[in-house]
């Protein structure tokens, strides 16, 4: 609680757009994932026919699906830009250590979530990811 009361929001800088866009991207991913989960069936043999049927029947399904698929790439690009910006500004030297730990945990958690989401999907990318993960261990 004390940490949240001591946060000082600096004046607007053009480089602070990365963090805000990353936050918006995370919210869009959570919302689109929730909407897609409402129509999810856990049988991998029906994924492609159900996706085709939903694209025809539900008017917003294709938009939400594309936003969710492309949002993963956007999330990674924005997160790396945000971290590189912090390193370039040498924020680690005079920055708040709690903020760095929180950011590192969030970074690791959504990498794990994306890894699990890719490996559980039924497409060629899931197969490639499972093969890479199996070869690492």
C-alpha positions, 0 to 999 in steps of 0.5 A: 500500500505504501508503494502505491501511494509514493508513485510519482507520475512524471510529465509526458515524454514521447518515450512514455508512449511505449509503456502506455501502449503496452498497458492498453495492449495487455487489456485488449489481449485480456478482453479479446481472450475472454470473448474468444474463451466464451466460444471455446470447445476443448476438442482439437479436431473441431477447432478449425470448423468451429472457427469457420462457422463462428466467422460466418455466424458471429459478426465480431468474431473475426475482428476479435480473433485477428486482434487477439492473434496480432496482439501477441506480436504487438505485446512482445514488440512493445514490451521489448521497446519499453525495456530497452527505453528504460535501459537507454535512459539508465532508469535502473541506476536511479529508478525505483527497485520495486518497479523493476521487480514488478515489471520483471515479474509481469514480463515473465508471467506474460511470457509464460502465458503466451508460451502456454497459449501457443503450445495449447493451440492447434496449429503449426506454430503450436507444434513448432513451439512444443518441439523447441520446448522439448529440445531445450529440456 
